[in-house]
Amino acid sequence: MIGVVCEMFNIHPQTLRLYEKEGLLSPQRSGGARLYSPEDLERIRMILNLTKELRVNRAGVDIILRMRSRFEALQMEMEKMMDYLESDIRKEFRKRIKNVFKEE
């Protein structure tokens, strides 16, 4: 909940509400209460690091978070492609091995 998260990060609830209003966060809701997932907490940690430690403005944070999201999606696609290629190579290898033993 928002109070617990604020204590964790030593920030004011309005800060989290502002991040949500600007689209930087999208916590789940149960009734009127905001519920923050582990992914939300990691996102808050990153936002705070960017704004407080690296002095990035919120517009910059938005761009960085969107780029990170796109990068992660591309990374997942690459992993799927590599899995497919690995599977295809294994099938081809098995096929060739069978042909070698058939010829003998």
SERO-4910 file (N, C-alpha, C, O; in steps of 0.05 Angstrom, whole numbers):
BEGIN
 pado doro    nc1    nc2    nc3   cac1   cac2   cac3    cc1    cc2    cc3    oc1    oc2    oc3
  Met    A     17    -24      0      0      0      0     18     25      0     42     24      6
  Ile    A      6     47     -7     21     72    -11     37     80     14     60     89     11
  Gly    A     26     78     37     40     86     62     65     69     67     86     80     74
  Val    A     62     43     63     85     25     66    107     31     46    131     32     53
  Val    A     99     36     21    119     42      0    133     68      6    157     70      2
  Cys    A    118     88     15    130    114     22    150    111     44    172    124     43
  Glu    A    144     95     64    164     90     85    188     76     75    211     82     82
  Met    A    184     56     57    206     41     46    227     59     32    251     56     35
  Phe    A    216     78     17    233     95      0    237    123     12    251    140      1
  Asn    A    225    128     35    227    154     48    218    177     30    233    196     26
  Ile    A    194    174     19    183    194      1    155    201     10    142    186     25
  His    A    144    223      0    117    232      7     97    218    -11    103    213    -35
  Pro    A     73    211     -1     53    198    -18     46    214    -44     40    202    -64
  Gln    A     48    241    -42     43    257    -66     62    251    -88     56    254   -112
  Thr    A     87    243    -81    107    236   -101     97    213   -117     98    213   -142
  Leu    A     87    192   -104     77    168   -118     52    175   -134     49    165   -156
  Arg    A     35    192   -123     11    200   -138     19    215   -163      6    212   -184
  Leu    A     39    232   -161     49    247   -184     60    228   -205     54    231   -229
  Tyr    A     76    209   -197     87    190   -216     65    174   -230     67    169   -254
  Glu    A     44    168   -215     22    154   -227      7    172   -246      0    164   -268
  Lys    A      2    197   -238    -12    216   -255      3    220   -282     -9    223   -303
  Glu    A     30    221   -280     46    225   -304     51    200   -320     64    200   -341
  Gly    A     40    177   -311     42    152   -326     67    137   -321     73    118   -335
  Leu    A     83    145   -301    107    131   -295    103    105   -280    119     87   -280
  Leu    A     80    104   -266     72     81   -249     43     74   -255     27     91   -261
  Ser    A     37     48   -252      9     39   -255      3     18   -234      1     -6   -242
  Pro    A      2     25   -209     -4      4   -189    -32     -7   -192    -50      7   -202
  Gln    A    -35    -31   -183    -62    -44   -183    -78    -30   -161    -67    -17   -143
  Arg    A   -104    -33   -163   -122    -21   -143   -140    -42   -132   -150    -59   -146
  Ser    A   -145    -39   -106   -165    -56    -93   -183    -37    -78   -176    -26    -57
  Gly    A   -207    -32    -89   -224    -11    -78   -210     15    -85   -206     21   -108
  Gly    A   -204     31    -65   -190     56    -70   -161     55    -64   -146     74    -69
  Ala    A   -152     32    -53   -124     29    -45   -106     22    -68   -113      5    -85
  Arg    A    -82     34    -69    -62     27    -89    -46      3    -78    -37      3    -55
  Leu    A    -42    -17    -95    -26    -40    -87     -2    -42   -106     -5    -44   -130
  Tyr    A     22    -41    -94     46    -40   -110     59    -68   -111     63    -81    -91
  Ser    A     64    -77   -136     76   -103   -140    107   -101   -137    117    -79   -136
  Pro    A    121   -124   -136    150   -122   -136    161   -107   -160    182    -93   -158
  Glu    A    148   -110   -183    157    -96   -207    153    -66   -204    170    -50   -212
  Asp    A    131    -58   -191    126    -30   -185    148    -19   -167    158      4   -171
  Leu    A    155    -34   -147    176    -26   -128    203    -22   -142    217     -3   -137
  Glu    A    209    -40   -160    234    -38   -176    233    -13   -193    253      1   -197
  Arg    A    209     -8   -205    206     16   -222    209     42   -205    221     61   -214
  Ile    A    197     42   -181    200     65   -164    230     69   -157    240     92   -157
  Arg    A    243     47   -150    272     49   -144    287     61   -167    305     78   -163
  Met    A    281     53   -191    294     64   -215    288     93   -219    306    109   -225
  Ile    A    262    100   -216    254    128   -219    269    146   -199    279    167   -206
  Leu    A    270    137   -175    283    153   -154    313    155   -159    325    176   -155
  Asn    A    325    134   -169    353    134   -175    358    154   -198    377    170   -197
  Leu    A    342    153   -218    345    171   -241    341    200   -233    356    218   -241
  Thr    A    320    206   -217    314    233   -210    333    245   -188    342    267   -190
  Lys    A    338    229   -168    354    239   -145    384    236   -150    399    255   -144
  Glu    A    393    213   -159    421    209   -162    432    220   -188    454    232   -188
  Leu    A    418    216   -210    428    224   -236    416    250   -246    424    260   -267
  Arg    A    398    261   -230    386    288   -236    371    289   -263    371    309   -277
  Val    A    359    266   -271    343    265   -296    315    276   -290    304    270   -269
  Asn    A    305    293   -307    278    304   -303    257    282   -310    264    262   -322
  Arg    A    232    287   -303    211    267   -306    207    260   -335    200    237   -342
  Ala    A    209    279   -353    206    273   -382    228    254   -391    223    235   -406
  Gly    A    252    258   -381    275    240   -387    270    213   -375    276    192   -388
  Val    A    259    212   -351    253    186   -338    233    171   -355    236    147   -359
  Asp    A    213    184   -365    193    172   -381    205    159   -406    199    136   -413
  Ile    A    223    174   -419    236    164   -443    254    140   -436    253    120   -451
  Ile    A    269    142   -415    286    120   -407    270     95   -400    278     73   -408
  Leu    A    248     98   -386    231     75   -378    219     62   -403    217     38   -405
  Arg    A    210     79   -422    199     67   -447    220     53   -463    215     31   -474
  Met    A    244     64   -464    266     51   -479    273     25   -465    279      5   -478
  Arg    A    273     25   -439    280      0   -424    259    -21   -429    265    -45   -433
  Ser    A    234    -13   -430    212    -32   -435    215    -44   -463    211    -68   -467
  Arg    A    221    -27   -483    225    -37   -510    249    -55   -512    248    -76   -526
  Phe    A    270    -48   -498    294    -65   -498    287    -93   -486    296   -113   -497
  Glu    A    273    -93   -464    265   -119   -452    248   -135   -470    251   -160   -472
  Ala    A    229   -122   -485    213   -137   -504    230   -148   -527    226   -171   -535
  Leu    A    249   -132   -536    267   -142   -557    284   -165   -547    289   -185   -562
  Gln    A    293   -163   -522    309   -184   -511    293   -210   -509    303   -232   -514
  Met    A    268   -208   -501    251   -232   -500    247   -244   -527    247   -269   -531
  Glu    A    243   -227   -548    240   -237   -575    265   -251   -584    264   -272   -597
  Met    A    288   -240   -578    314   -253   -585    316   -280   -571    325   -299   -583
  Glu    A    308   -282   -546    310   -307   -532    291   -328   -545    299   -351   -547
  Lys    A    267   -319   -553    249   -338   -567    261   -347   -593    260   -371   -600
  Met    A    273   -328   -608    286   -336   -634    309   -355   -629    312   -374   -644
  Met    A    325   -350   -609    347   -368   -603    337   -396   -595    349   -416   -602
  Asp    A    316   -397   -579    304   -423   -572    294   -438   -596    298   -462   -599
  Tyr    A    281   -423   -614    271   -435   -639    295   -446   -656    294   -468   -665
  Leu    A    316   -429   -659    339   -438   -675    352   -462   -662    361   -480   -676
  Glu    A    355   -461   -636    367   -484   -622    351   -509   -627    362   -531   -633
  Ser    A    325   -507   -625    307   -530   -629    310   -540   -658    311   -564   -663
  Asp    A    311   -521   -677    313   -528   -705    339   -542   -711    340   -561   -726
  Ile    A    361   -532   -699    387   -544   -703    388   -572   -691    399   -590   -703
  Arg    A    376   -576   -668    375   -602   -656    360   -622   -674    368   -645   -677
  Lys    A    337   -613   -685    321   -631   -703    338   -638   -727    338   -661   -735
  Glu    A    351   -619   -739    367   -624   -762    390   -643   -756    397   -661   -771
  Phe    A    402   -639   -733    424   -657   -724    414   -686   -721    427   -704   -731
  Arg    A    391   -689   -707    380   -716   -704    374   -729   -731    379   -753   -734
  Lys    A    363   -713   -749    356   -723   -775    381   -733   -790    381   -754   -802
  Arg    A    403   -717   -788    428   -725   -802    440   -750   -789    451   -767   -803
  Ile    A    439   -751   -762    449   -775   -748    434   -800   -757    447   -820   -763
  Lys    A    408   -798   -759    392   -821   -768    400   -829   -796    403   -853   -802
  Asn    A    404   -810   -813    412   -816   -841    440   -829   -842    444   -847   -858
  Val    A    458   -820   -825    485   -832   -824    483   -862   -816    496   -879   -828
  Phe    A    466   -868   -796    464   -895   -787    448   -913   -807    453   -937   -808
  Lys    A    430   -901   -822    416   -916   -842    434   -924   -865    431   -945   -877
  Glu    A    454   -907   -871    472   -912   -893    492   -935   -886    502   -948   -904
  Glu    A    496   -940   -861    515   -961   -853    504   -988   -854    518  -1007   -848
***
